[in-house]
């Protein structure tokens, strides 16, 4: 059975401003990882 979201989580899901800031935050997190040099399993030469 699915977990029912709380009223606060429902508010965050419905709020476009919070969705925008969450989107920006996640993009910055991803860009930091890419900028640091996420090489995976390749060897540096």
PyMOL Python script that loads the backbone (N, CA, C, O; Angstrom):
from pymol import cmd

cmd.read_pdbstr("""\
ATOM      1  N   UNK A   1       0.838  -1.182   0.000  1.00  0.00           N
ATOM      2  CA  UNK A   1       0.000   0.000   0.000  1.00  0.00           C
ATOM      3  C   UNK A   1       0.884   1.247   0.000  1.00  0.00           C
ATOM      4  O   UNK A   1       1.928   1.279   0.651  1.00  0.00           O
ATOM      5  N   UNK A   2       0.455   2.269  -0.735  1.00  0.00           N
ATOM      6  CA  UNK A   2       1.255   3.488  -0.869  1.00  0.00           C
ATOM      7  C   UNK A   2       1.225   4.303   0.416  1.00  0.00           C
ATOM      8  O   UNK A   2       0.244   4.285   1.160  1.00  0.00           O
ATOM      9  N   UNK A   3       2.311   5.014   0.658  1.00  0.00           N
ATOM     10  CA  UNK A   3       2.388   5.892   1.826  1.00  0.00           C
ATOM     11  C   UNK A   3       1.683   7.200   1.476  1.00  0.00           C
ATOM     12  O   UNK A   3       1.943   7.791   0.428  1.00  0.00           O
ATOM     13  N   UNK A   4       0.795   7.647   2.354  1.00  0.00           N
ATOM     14  CA  UNK A   4       0.047   8.875   2.113  1.00  0.00           C
ATOM     15  C   UNK A   4       0.922  10.074   2.485  1.00  0.00           C
ATOM     16  O   UNK A   4       1.452  10.125   3.595  1.00  0.00           O
ATOM     17  N   UNK A   5       1.079  11.045   1.570  1.00  0.00           N
ATOM     18  CA  UNK A   5       1.903  12.215   1.899  1.00  0.00           C
ATOM     19  C   UNK A   5       1.240  13.069   2.970  1.00  0.00           C
ATOM     20  O   UNK A   5       0.015  13.133   3.069  1.00  0.00           O
ATOM     21  N   UNK A   6       2.075  13.722   3.765  1.00  0.00           N
ATOM     22  CA  UNK A   6       1.559  14.608   4.809  1.00  0.00           C
ATOM     23  C   UNK A   6       1.018  15.891   4.175  1.00  0.00           C
ATOM     24  O   UNK A   6       1.219  16.140   2.987  1.00  0.00           O
ATOM     25  N   UNK A   7       0.333  16.696   4.979  1.00  0.00           N
ATOM     26  CA  UNK A   7      -0.213  17.958   4.464  1.00  0.00           C
ATOM     27  C   UNK A   7       0.908  18.891   4.013  1.00  0.00           C
ATOM     28  O   UNK A   7       0.754  19.611   3.027  1.00  0.00           O
ATOM     29  N   UNK A   8       2.038  18.883   4.733  1.00  0.00           N
ATOM     30  CA  UNK A   8       3.165  19.739   4.342  1.00  0.00           C
ATOM     31  C   UNK A   8       3.761  19.291   3.014  1.00  0.00           C
ATOM     32  O   UNK A   8       4.069  20.125   2.162  1.00  0.00           O
ATOM     33  N   UNK A   9       3.929  17.976   2.826  1.00  0.00           N
ATOM     34  CA  UNK A   9       4.445  17.463   1.557  1.00  0.00           C
ATOM     35  C   UNK A   9       3.490  17.785   0.417  1.00  0.00           C
ATOM     36  O   UNK A   9       3.923  18.107  -0.689  1.00  0.00           O
ATOM     37  N   UNK A  10       2.191  17.698   0.686  1.00  0.00           N
ATOM     38  CA  UNK A  10       1.192  18.025  -0.322  1.00  0.00           C
ATOM     39  C   UNK A  10       1.288  19.505  -0.697  1.00  0.00           C
ATOM     40  O   UNK A  10       1.167  19.864  -1.869  1.00  0.00           O
ATOM     41  N   UNK A  11       1.506  20.356   0.303  1.00  0.00           N
ATOM     42  CA  UNK A  11       1.679  21.794   0.061  1.00  0.00           C
ATOM     43  C   UNK A  11       2.903  22.056  -0.814  1.00  0.00           C
ATOM     44  O   UNK A  11       2.849  22.867  -1.738  1.00  0.00           O
ATOM     45  N   UNK A  12       4.016  21.361  -0.515  1.00  0.00           N
ATOM     46  CA  UNK A  12       5.230  21.551  -1.309  1.00  0.00           C
ATOM     47  C   UNK A  12       5.038  21.081  -2.749  1.00  0.00           C
ATOM     48  O   UNK A  12       5.542  21.712  -3.678  1.00  0.00           O
ATOM     49  N   UNK A  13       4.314  19.981  -2.938  1.00  0.00           N
ATOM     50  CA  UNK A  13       4.090  19.459  -4.285  1.00  0.00           C
ATOM     51  C   UNK A  13       3.210  20.406  -5.101  1.00  0.00           C
ATOM     52  O   UNK A  13       3.384  20.534  -6.313  1.00  0.00           O
ATOM     53  N   UNK A  14       2.258  21.074  -4.427  1.00  0.00           N
ATOM     54  CA  UNK A  14       1.318  21.952  -5.128  1.00  0.00           C
ATOM     55  C   UNK A  14       1.871  23.358  -5.353  1.00  0.00           C
ATOM     56  O   UNK A  14       1.320  24.115  -6.152  1.00  0.00           O
ATOM     57  N   UNK A  15       2.955  23.715  -4.659  1.00  0.00           N
ATOM     58  CA  UNK A  15       3.466  25.079  -4.688  1.00  0.00           C
ATOM     59  C   UNK A  15       4.493  25.231  -5.817  1.00  0.00           C
ATOM     60  O   UNK A  15       5.579  24.659  -5.727  1.00  0.00           O
ATOM     61  N   UNK A  16       4.178  25.989  -6.881  1.00  0.00           N
ATOM     62  CA  UNK A  16       5.113  26.121  -8.011  1.00  0.00           C
ATOM     63  C   UNK A  16       6.400  26.848  -7.639  1.00  0.00           C
ATOM     64  O   UNK A  16       7.449  26.575  -8.222  1.00  0.00           O
ATOM     65  N   UNK A  17       6.339  27.764  -6.683  1.00  0.00           N
ATOM     66  CA  UNK A  17       7.555  28.492  -6.281  1.00  0.00           C
ATOM     67  C   UNK A  17       8.536  27.537  -5.611  1.00  0.00           C
ATOM     68  O   UNK A  17       9.734  27.578  -5.887  1.00  0.00           O
ATOM     69  N   UNK A  18       8.024  26.673  -4.726  1.00  0.00           N
ATOM     70  CA  UNK A  18       8.898  25.701  -4.073  1.00  0.00           C
ATOM     71  C   UNK A  18       9.441  24.692  -5.081  1.00  0.00           C
ATOM     72  O   UNK A  18      10.587  24.257  -4.963  1.00  0.00           O
ATOM     73  N   UNK A  19       8.640  24.319  -6.061  1.00  0.00           N
ATOM     74  CA  UNK A  19       9.115  23.402  -7.095  1.00  0.00           C
ATOM     75  C   UNK A  19      10.254  24.033  -7.876  1.00  0.00           C
ATOM     76  O   UNK A  19      11.222  23.353  -8.219  1.00  0.00           O
ATOM     77  N   UNK A  20      10.150  25.328  -8.160  1.00  0.00           N
ATOM     78  CA  UNK A  20      11.196  26.032  -8.894  1.00  0.00           C
ATOM     79  C   UNK A  20      12.509  26.027  -8.117  1.00  0.00           C
ATOM     80  O   UNK A  20      13.564  25.723  -8.674  1.00  0.00           O
ATOM     81  N   UNK A  21      12.440  26.369  -6.813  1.00  0.00           N
ATOM     82  CA  UNK A  21      13.663  26.402  -6.018  1.00  0.00           C
ATOM     83  C   UNK A  21      14.255  25.008  -5.834  1.00  0.00           C
ATOM     84  O   UNK A  21      15.477  24.858  -5.800  1.00  0.00           O
ATOM     85  N   UNK A  22      13.405  23.987  -5.715  1.00  0.00           N
ATOM     86  CA  UNK A  22      13.896  22.611  -5.619  1.00  0.00           C
ATOM     87  C   UNK A  22      14.619  22.221  -6.895  1.00  0.00           C
ATOM     88  O   UNK A  22      15.669  21.581  -6.852  1.00  0.00           O
ATOM     89  N   UNK A  23      14.048  22.611  -8.040  1.00  0.00           N
ATOM     90  CA  UNK A  23      14.658  22.329  -9.346  1.00  0.00           C
ATOM     91  C   UNK A  23      16.031  22.984  -9.459  1.00  0.00           C
ATOM     92  O   UNK A  23      16.990  22.348  -9.897  1.00  0.00           O
ATOM     93  N   UNK A  24      16.128  24.254  -9.065  1.00  0.00           N
ATOM     94  CA  UNK A  24      17.405  24.972  -9.119  1.00  0.00           C
ATOM     95  C   UNK A  24      18.425  24.314  -8.189  1.00  0.00           C
ATOM     96  O   UNK A  24      19.583  24.138  -8.566  1.00  0.00           O
ATOM     97  N   UNK A  25      17.999  23.951  -6.980  1.00  0.00           N
ATOM     98  CA  UNK A  25      18.894  23.323  -6.007  1.00  0.00           C
ATOM     99  C   UNK A  25      19.454  22.011  -6.538  1.00  0.00           C
ATOM    100  O   UNK A  25      20.649  21.745  -6.408  1.00  0.00           O
ATOM    101  N   UNK A  26      18.587  21.187  -7.138  1.00  0.00           N
ATOM    102  CA  UNK A  26      19.060  19.908  -7.662  1.00  0.00           C
ATOM    103  C   UNK A  26      19.989  20.112  -8.853  1.00  0.00           C
ATOM    104  O   UNK A  26      20.960  19.371  -9.008  1.00  0.00           O
ATOM    105  N   UNK A  27      19.710  21.102  -9.694  1.00  0.00           N
ATOM    106  CA  UNK A  27      20.601  21.388 -10.820  1.00  0.00           C
ATOM    107  C   UNK A  27      21.976  21.810 -10.337  1.00  0.00           C
ATOM    108  O   UNK A  27      22.987  21.380 -10.891  1.00  0.00           O
ATOM    109  N   UNK A  28      22.025  22.649  -9.310  1.00  0.00           N
ATOM    110  CA  UNK A  28      23.316  23.095  -8.769  1.00  0.00           C
ATOM    111  C   UNK A  28      24.085  21.907  -8.205  1.00  0.00           C
ATOM    112  O   UNK A  28      25.299  21.805  -8.386  1.00  0.00           O
ATOM    113  N   UNK A  29      23.372  20.998  -7.515  1.00  0.00           N
ATOM    114  CA  UNK A  29      24.025  19.810  -6.971  1.00  0.00           C
ATOM    115  C   UNK A  29      24.644  18.966  -8.079  1.00  0.00           C
ATOM    116  O   UNK A  29      25.782  18.511  -7.959  1.00  0.00           O
ATOM    117  N   UNK A  30      23.894  18.761  -9.154  1.00  0.00           N
ATOM    118  CA  UNK A  30      24.391  17.954 -10.274  1.00  0.00           C
ATOM    119  C   UNK A  30      25.574  18.649 -10.938  1.00  0.00           C
ATOM    120  O   UNK A  30      26.565  18.000 -11.274  1.00  0.00           O
ATOM    121  N   UNK A  31      25.476  19.973 -11.132  1.00  0.00           N
ATOM    122  CA  UNK A  31      26.559  20.693 -11.793  1.00  0.00           C
ATOM    123  C   UNK A  31      27.836  20.675 -10.957  1.00  0.00           C
ATOM    124  O   UNK A  31      28.935  20.644 -11.511  1.00  0.00           O
ATOM    125  N   UNK A  32      27.705  20.695  -9.627  1.00  0.00           N
ATOM    126  CA  UNK A  32      28.896  20.594  -8.769  1.00  0.00           C
ATOM    127  C   UNK A  32      29.603  19.268  -8.987  1.00  0.00           C
ATOM    128  O   UNK A  32      30.829  19.222  -9.093  1.00  0.00           O
ATOM    129  N   UNK A  33      28.834  18.195  -9.052  1.00  0.00           N
ATOM    130  CA  UNK A  33      29.429  16.871  -9.256  1.00  0.00           C
ATOM    131  C   UNK A  33      30.130  16.811 -10.602  1.00  0.00           C
ATOM    132  O   UNK A  33      31.236  16.280 -10.710  1.00  0.00           O
ATOM    133  N   UNK A  34      29.485  17.356 -11.631  1.00  0.00           N
ATOM    134  CA  UNK A  34      30.074  17.338 -12.967  1.00  0.00           C
ATOM    135  C   UNK A  34      31.332  18.206 -13.006  1.00  0.00           C
ATOM    136  O   UNK A  34      32.324  17.831 -13.630  1.00  0.00           O
ATOM    137  N   UNK A  35      31.294  19.363 -12.341  1.00  0.00           N
ATOM    138  CA  UNK A  35      32.436  20.285 -12.364  1.00  0.00           C
ATOM    139  C   UNK A  35      33.641  19.701 -11.642  1.00  0.00           C
ATOM    140  O   UNK A  35      34.776  19.901 -12.073  1.00  0.00           O
ATOM    141  N   UNK A  36      33.409  18.987 -10.560  1.00  0.00           N
ATOM    142  CA  UNK A  36      34.519  18.397  -9.806  1.00  0.00           C
ATOM    143  C   UNK A  36      35.258  17.382 -10.674  1.00  0.00           C
ATOM    144  O   UNK A  36      36.459  17.174 -10.501  1.00  0.00           O
ATOM    145  N   UNK A  37      34.554  16.761 -11.592  1.00  0.00           N
ATOM    146  CA  UNK A  37      35.209  15.803 -12.479  1.00  0.00           C
ATOM    147  C   UNK A  37      34.748  14.403 -12.202  1.00  0.00           C
ATOM    148  O   UNK A  37      35.514  13.568 -11.722  1.00  0.00           O
ATOM    149  N   UNK A  38      33.516  14.148 -12.500  1.00  0.00           N
ATOM    150  CA  UNK A  38      32.959  12.805 -12.313  1.00  0.00           C
ATOM    151  C   UNK A  38      33.404  11.951 -13.492  1.00  0.00           C
ATOM    152  O   UNK A  38      32.775  11.975 -14.549  1.00  0.00           O
ATOM    153  N   UNK A  39      34.489  11.193 -13.316  1.00  0.00           N
ATOM    154  CA  UNK A  39      35.067  10.404 -14.405  1.00  0.00           C
ATOM    155  C   UNK A  39      34.553   8.987 -14.438  1.00  0.00           C
ATOM    156  O   UNK A  39      34.838   8.259 -15.389  1.00  0.00           O
ATOM    157  N   UNK A  40      33.809   8.569 -13.441  1.00  0.00           N
ATOM    158  CA  UNK A  40      33.345   7.179 -13.419  1.00  0.00           C
ATOM    159  C   UNK A  40      34.498   6.249 -13.113  1.00  0.00           C
ATOM    160  O   UNK A  40      35.184   6.420 -12.105  1.00  0.00           O
ATOM    161  N   UNK A  41      34.722   5.258 -13.979  1.00  0.00           N
ATOM    162  CA  UNK A  41      35.780   4.262 -13.726  1.00  0.00           C
ATOM    163  C   UNK A  41      36.989   4.481 -14.613  1.00  0.00           C
ATOM    164  O   UNK A  41      37.886   3.638 -14.631  1.00  0.00           O
ATOM    165  N   UNK A  42      37.047   5.575 -15.349  1.00  0.00           N
ATOM    166  CA  UNK A  42      38.187   5.793 -16.233  1.00  0.00           C
ATOM    167  C   UNK A  42      39.448   6.134 -15.431  1.00  0.00           C
ATOM    168  O   UNK A  42      39.372   6.754 -14.370  1.00  0.00           O
ATOM    169  N   UNK A  43      40.589   5.727 -15.948  1.00  0.00           N
ATOM    170  CA  UNK A  43      41.868   6.066 -15.301  1.00  0.00           C
ATOM    171  C   UNK A  43      42.349   7.417 -15.820  1.00  0.00           C
ATOM    172  O   UNK A  43      42.252   7.708 -17.012  1.00  0.00           O
ATOM    173  N   UNK A  44      42.867   8.233 -14.908  1.00  0.00           N
ATOM    174  CA  UNK A  44      43.423   9.522 -15.333  1.00  0.00           C
ATOM    175  C   UNK A  44      44.823   9.303 -15.865  1.00  0.00           C
ATOM    176  O   UNK A  44      45.607   8.545 -15.293  1.00  0.00           O
ATOM    177  N   UNK A  45      45.133   9.974 -16.968  1.00  0.00           N
ATOM    178  CA  UNK A  45      46.465   9.823 -17.566  1.00  0.00           C
ATOM    179  C   UNK A  45      47.242  11.120 -17.501  1.00  0.00           C
ATOM    180  O   UNK A  45      48.384  11.179 -17.957  1.00  0.00           O
TER     181      UNK A  45
END
""", "prot")
cmd.dss("prot")
cmd.show_as("cartoon", "prot")
cmd.util.cbc("prot")
cmd.orient("prot")
